[in-house]
Amino acid sequence: MRHLILSLLLTPLIACATPPMPPHAPVETASAALGGIAEAYVHLTLEAGEHEPGYVDAYYGPATWAEQAKAEKRSLPDLRAATDGLIQRAQAIDTGSLTALEIRRKKLLVAQLTAAATRMAMMAGEKPAFDDEAEGLYALRPVLKPLDDYDPALQRLEAVFPGDGPLWQRVDTFASTTAIAHDRLEQVMHASIDECKRRTLAHIALPADEKFTLELVTGQPWSGYNWYKGDATSVIQINTDLPVLMSRAVDLGCHEGYPGHHVLNMLLEQRLYRQRGWIEFTVYPLYSPMSLIAEGSANFGIELAFPGEEKLAFERDVLYPLAGLDPELAARDAQLQQARAELAGARLSIARDYLDGRIDRAEAVRLAQKYQLMSPQRAEQSIAFVDRYRSYVINYGLGQDLVRAHVDAAGKTPEARWTAMERILSEPTIPGDLLPGSGNK
């Protein structure tokens, strides 16, 4: 009994001597964890851009972050280790409390970081095979045809362009008759872009203050480029090293402008960064799955905006007269463009054989002339693009096929098709989201 009384007397003293337990630290939500990874991803991307000029295609986030990346960039080994760590953190996030769109945000962050890891390995001197490089950078492993699969398309063109000499030469002779004079090019391009914009606005609402500047440039391996500046503003550049053909006017207007790169970047900025605060959409690393979506949707946007023979009609009735060219050329040129579309995959097969060392550069140029129906000068420009951008070439053809199949599956009406396209352009999207059975409609 005495021991019990003693213990009862001591209990208050012991209780008083024990410090109170600290309150539990708040548990970070999955959504907040994604936000932290996204911010780290932006810093990492900007620093990687300091190691490789051109890696960052666009940035319109805090200016101090760009300045910090220049002043305090980490070494490439440190950046690679940080990238691996961010991938692990992102993959570990439990998606149970995330919305469907946040889950897609997580998937895109993982894919973008995986691409960053692949590109940094290349910066460090690694040389992956074409297929491995493409899959690592663009989240899609290419399945390409052998070149002789394109021979039937060449044979069909023989009947359209009969005569002596190589087929590419006969095609190039005809194509040169559709070249837009330099002093009319800017007027033709503005008319093309305006029509692409009009058709896009009929289906997608755009910021009232959106705008672009058109520039004619030289000395580039590409035919057109969109430099997105943020605040719904772009600079669209058209390369005039070689004469711009009439068939390219609408293509460039849609691809670089509406509903292509200009619209994609505007919608991502407006709906994901401005409205949701998702900071990762202020930076665009060129070598990433976002590029497959961007190039594929920009290419498909041409046929979405001008279905059937509407492109032919607009060129014949508006652009040919504006350029001072004979409208009677339009129908034959449309046949040529259809054949070029059938031959588009040959460009990828040539690029893979060239980059993997199965053919040399001279042979790559020769094959580009044959299968892309190009003059030596245009074939040289095509291979120069491959020299610079490597497996990036898959984004145009394979990306277009992926976007087309996804939009076609959405329905036959213009409303259904444009709605599907708008989702691609304004939501976190990776190539896998567009595959059948992905659940993203």
Secondary structure as the mmCIF struct_conf table of DSSP 4:
data_model
#
loop_
_struct_conf.conf_type_id
_struct_conf.id
_struct_conf.beg_label_comp_id
_struct_conf.beg_label_asym_id
_struct_conf.beg_label_seq_id
_struct_conf.end_label_comp_id
_struct_conf.end_label_asym_id
_struct_conf.end_label_seq_id
HELX_RH_AL_P HELX_RH_AL_P1 ARG A 2 ALA A 17
BEND BEND1 THR A 18 THR A 18
HELX_LH_PP_P HELX_LH_PP_P1 PRO A 19 THR A 29
HELX_RH_AL_P HELX_RH_AL_P2 ALA A 30 HIS A 51
BEND BEND2 GLU A 52 GLU A 52
TURN_TY1_P TURN_TY1_P1 PRO A 53 GLY A 54
BEND BEND3 TYR A 55 TYR A 55
STRN STRN1 VAL A 56 TYR A 59
BEND BEND4 GLY A 61 GLY A 61
HELX_RH_AL_P HELX_RH_AL_P3 ALA A 63 ALA A 71
BEND BEND5 GLU A 72 GLU A 72
HELX_LH_PP_P HELX_LH_PP_P2 LYS A 73 SER A 75
HELX_RH_AL_P HELX_RH_AL_P4 LEU A 76 ALA A 92
BEND BEND6 ILE A 93 ILE A 93
HELX_RH_3T_P HELX_RH_3T_P1 THR A 95 SER A 97
BEND BEND7 LEU A 98 LEU A 98
HELX_RH_AL_P HELX_RH_AL_P5 ALA A 100 MET A 123
TURN_TY1_P TURN_TY1_P2 ALA A 124 GLY A 125
HELX_RH_AL_P HELX_RH_AL_P6 PHE A 130 TYR A 138
BEND BEND8 ALA A 139 ALA A 139
HELX_RH_3T_P HELX_RH_3T_P2 LEU A 147 TYR A 150
HELX_RH_AL_P HELX_RH_AL_P7 ASP A 151 VAL A 160
BEND BEND9 PHE A 161 PHE A 161
BEND BEND10 GLY A 163 GLY A 165
HELX_RH_AL_P HELX_RH_AL_P8 LEU A 167 ALA A 175
HELX_RH_3T_P HELX_RH_3T_P3 SER A 176 THR A 178
STRN STRN2 ALA A 179 ALA A 179
HELX_LH_PP_P HELX_LH_PP_P3 ILE A 180 ALA A 181
HELX_RH_AL_P HELX_RH_AL_P9 HIS A 182 LEU A 201
TURN_TY1_P TURN_TY1_P3 ALA A 202 HIS A 203
BEND BEND11 ILE A 204 ILE A 204
TURN_TY1_P TURN_TY1_P4 ALA A 208 ASP A 209
STRN STRN3 LYS A 211 VAL A 217
BEND BEND12 GLY A 219 GLY A 219
BEND BEND13 PRO A 221 SER A 223
STRN STRN4 GLY A 224 GLY A 230
TURN_TY1_P TURN_TY1_P5 ASP A 231 ALA A 232
STRN STRN5 THR A 233 ASN A 239
BEND BEND14 ASP A 241 LEU A 242
HELX_LH_PP_P HELX_LH_PP_P4 PRO A 243 VAL A 244
STRN STRN6 LEU A 245 LEU A 245
HELX_RH_AL_P HELX_RH_AL_P10 MET A 246 LEU A 252
HELX_RH_PI_P HELX_RH_PI_P1 GLY A 253 GLY A 257
BEND BEND15 TYR A 258 GLY A 260
HELX_RH_AL_P HELX_RH_AL_P11 HIS A 261 LEU A 267
HELX_RH_PI_P HELX_RH_PI_P2 LEU A 268 ARG A 274
TURN_TY1_P TURN_TY1_P6 GLN A 275 ARG A 276
HELX_RH_3T_P HELX_RH_3T_P4 ILE A 279 THR A 282
STRN STRN7 VAL A 283 PRO A 285
BEND BEND16 LEU A 286 SER A 288
HELX_RH_AL_P HELX_RH_AL_P12 PRO A 289 ALA A 305
BEND BEND17 PHE A 306 PHE A 306
TURN_TY1_P TURN_TY1_P7 GLY A 308 GLU A 309
HELX_RH_AL_P HELX_RH_AL_P13 GLU A 310 PHE A 314
HELX_RH_PI_P HELX_RH_PI_P3 GLU A 315 LEU A 319
HELX_RH_AL_P HELX_RH_AL_P14 TYR A 320 ALA A 323
TURN_TY1_P TURN_TY1_P8 GLY A 324 GLY A 324
TURN_TY1_P TURN_TY1_P9 PRO A 327 GLU A 328
HELX_RH_AL_P HELX_RH_AL_P15 LEU A 329 LEU A 355
TURN_TY1_P TURN_TY1_P10 ASP A 356 GLY A 357
BEND BEND18 ARG A 358 ILE A 359
HELX_RH_AL_P HELX_RH_AL_P16 ARG A 361 TYR A 371
TURN_TY1_P TURN_TY1_P11 GLN A 372 LEU A 373
HELX_RH_AL_P HELX_RH_AL_P17 PRO A 376 TYR A 389
HELX_RH_3T_P HELX_RH_3T_P5 ARG A 390 VAL A 393
HELX_RH_AL_P HELX_RH_AL_P18 ILE A 394 ALA A 410
BEND BEND19 LYS A 412 THR A 413
HELX_RH_AL_P HELX_RH_AL_P19 PRO A 414 SER A 426
BEND BEND20 GLU A 427 GLU A 427
HELX_RH_3T_P HELX_RH_3T_P6 PRO A 431 LEU A 434
BEND BEND21 LEU A 435 LEU A 435
TURN_TY1_P TURN_TY1_P12 PRO A 436 GLY A 437
BEND BEND22 SER A 438 SER A 438
#
